[in-house]
Amino acid sequence: MALQEFAPIGALILLAVLVAFIVVTISSLFGPSRPSERKAAPYESGMKPIGPANRRLPVKFYLIAVLFIIFDVEAIFFLPWAVELRDLGMYGLLVMGVFLIILTIGFIYEWKKGAMEWE
């Protein structure tokens, strides 16, 4: 009986998959297709690629991604907390303090690793 509540969601997912399948099928049937060697070649900023495609990336990219996640998580949780702060009272303030301490630890880790130093 509880599964009947999820029927509209299942119908929506089924409809989305069906529409996507129909669009891709129609596009492949009626769309222009003129394959060539030049189109199949890898594209790298208008230049011929140099070296293998699976090169190792510098750690700097990982550090910037972690920094983005820290700020993103912070922004996502601050707005609802700020809206409900009066209802949460001192407990909400303490929990957000612990949350900020955890994010600050991540921020300090990033700083020590050199993610803030731009070259």
C-alpha positions in Angstrom: 0.0 0.0 0.0 2.9 2.4 0.7 4.3 1.7 -2.8 1.3 3.4 -4.4 2.5 6.7 -3.1 5.6 6.3 -5.3 3.7 5.4 -8.4 3.8 9.0 -9.8 7.6 9.1 -9.4 8.0 5.8 -11.1 5.7 7.0 -14.0 7.8 10.2 -14.3 11.0 8.2 -14.4 9.6 5.9 -17.0 8.3 8.8 -19.1 11.7 10.5 -19.0 13.5 7.4 -20.1 11.0 6.8 -22.9 11.3 10.4 -24.2 15.1 10.2 -24.1 15.1 7.0 -26.0 12.7 8.4 -28.6 14.7 11.6 -29.1 18.0 9.7 -29.5 16.4 7.2 -31.9 14.8 9.9 -34.1 18.0 11.9 -34.1 20.1 8.9 -35.2 17.5 8.0 -37.9 16.9 11.4 -39.4 19.9 13.4 -38.4 22.8 14.1 -40.8 25.7 11.7 -40.5 28.8 12.3 -42.5 31.7 10.6 -40.6 35.2 11.4 -41.7 38.7 10.8 -40.4 39.0 14.4 -39.3 35.8 14.3 -37.3 36.9 11.1 -35.6 40.2 12.6 -34.5 40.6 13.8 -30.9 40.1 17.5 -30.5 42.4 19.6 -28.3 41.9 23.4 -28.5 42.2 23.3 -32.3 45.6 21.8 -32.2 46.8 18.3 -33.0 47.1 16.4 -29.7 50.6 15.9 -28.3 51.3 12.8 -26.3 48.9 10.2 -24.8 45.4 11.2 -23.7 45.8 9.5 -20.3 48.4 11.9 -18.7 48.7 12.3 -15.0 47.1 15.5 -13.7 48.8 17.7 -11.1 47.6 17.4 -7.5 46.6 21.1 -7.7 43.4 20.1 -9.5 42.5 17.8 -6.7 43.1 20.5 -4.1 41.0 23.0 -6.0 38.2 20.5 -6.2 38.3 19.8 -2.5 38.3 23.6 -1.8 35.2 24.0 -4.1 33.4 21.2 -2.2 34.2 22.8 1.2 32.7 26.1 0.1 29.8 24.5 -1.7 28.8 22.4 1.4 29.2 25.5 3.5 26.9 27.5 1.3 24.3 24.8 1.0 23.9 24.4 4.8 24.2 28.0 5.9 21.0 29.3 4.3 18.5 26.8 5.9 20.4 27.2 9.2 20.1 31.0 9.0 16.4 30.8 8.2 15.7 28.5 11.2 18.2 29.9 13.7 15.5 31.4 16.0 13.6 28.2 16.2 16.8 26.1 16.8 18.1 28.2 19.6 21.3 27.5 21.4 21.4 23.9 20.2 21.4 25.0 16.6 24.2 27.5 17.3 26.3 24.8 18.9 25.7 22.3 16.1 26.7 24.9 13.5 29.8 25.8 15.5 30.9 22.1 15.3 30.1 22.1 11.6 32.2 25.2 11.1 35.1 23.7 13.1 35.0 20.6 10.8 35.0 22.8 7.7 37.8 24.9 9.1 39.9 21.8 9.5 39.4 21.1 5.8 40.3 24.6 5.0 43.5 24.5 7.0 44.4 21.3 5.3 44.0 23.0 1.9 46.0 25.9 3.1 48.9 23.7 4.3 48.9 21.8 1.0 49.3 25.0 -1.0 45.9 25.2 -2.7 45.7 29.0 -2.0 49.0 29.8 -3.7 48.3 30.9 -7.3 51.2 30.7 -9.8 
